[in-house]
Amino acid sequence: MNVGLPHFLTVGAILFALGLFAVMSRRNAIGILMGVELMLNASNINFVAFSRYVEHAVDGQIMAAFVIVLAAAEAAVALAIVLAMYRNFGTANADVVQSLKR
Amino acid sequence: MTGDLIFILLALLTLVPAVWVVMSRNLVHAGFGLLFTLFGAAGLYAYMGADFIAVAQLMVYIGGVLVLVLFTVMMTHVPRSHGNHGYDRYVPASVFALLTFGVLYKTITSVNWSASTSPAEPTIARIGAQIMTDFIFPFEYVSLVLLAAMIGAALLTREERPAGPANAAKDTEVAP
């Protein structure tokens, strides 16, 4: 075996499918958020792999850095929303809650 | 040969805890699974010679996002009776996830990637130069997004307190 681009892409695809499964099957909003984090990491692995193996450029790595920044912002806002949800409804279940206020 | 072994170990370190993240009933356990997955992904970045991204992953994801997630899990304790395991959704979710993986894998194997295997070299200097030249506008936009996210998170999590002159007056009375 010679480790190359397809191997990294396969790892990314498996990670993306697992994240999708978590987003679709979890009920707790934090569990859904963990699935989103897995999918973002899968995309990052793809970005870095393409930047390493296809073209001798760092554009893909810069995109991965932007994805990391946006994931941090997304996590901060999403967890603040979960906390507001929990304060108003006493639950973090995404099925029960349909608004942010009573 | 050693490189292959390291890759396999890193891929397993990424994927096996990811299954745990997805399947575990206890969200704290899922959070710790996420720790190992993010660590494995950082290892994969380092394997691909992306030193800056690997360090950023360690600092932002493991040091920031994961701590935030674990804090929130522990602050929103859900009693067992609510039932946060959706077994009835496992069938459609697994069908859809497997379908997606099938399409992706078919694409990966059918395309003939003309991969270059030039040796990896440090990229931090080049990333810095590119961000300050070609990517200067996305860079500034991202800093604005971070500011907006910070203000939004602070607004959403602040204590509810009715504002008004009466309240303000009461506050000054109580203060001394």
Interface residues (C-beta under 8 A of the other chain):
Chain A: M1 N2 V3 G4 L5 P6 H7 F8 L9 T10 V11 A13 I14 L15 F16 A17 L18 G19 L20 F21 A22 M24 S25 R26 R27 N28 I30 G31 L33 M34 G35 E37 L38 N41 N44 I45 V48 A49 S51 R52 Y53 V54 E55 H56 V58 D59 Q61 I62 A64 A65 F66 I68 V69 L70 A71 A72 A73 E74 A75 A76 V77 L79 A80 I81 V82 L83 A84 Y86 R87 T91 A92 N93
Chain B: G3 D4 F7 A11 T14 L15 A18 V19 V21 V22 L27 A30 G31 L34 T37 L38 A41 L44 Y45 M48 G49 A50 F52 I53 A56 Q57 V60 Y61 G64 V65 L68 V69 F71 T72 V73 M75 T76 V78 H82 G83 N84 H85 G86 R89 Y90 P92 A93 S94 F96 A97 L98 T100 F101 L104 Y105 I108 T109 W113 S114 A115 S116 T117 S118 A120 T123 R126 I127 Q130 I131 F135 P138 V142 V145 L146 A148 A149 M150 G152 A153 A154 L156 T157 E160
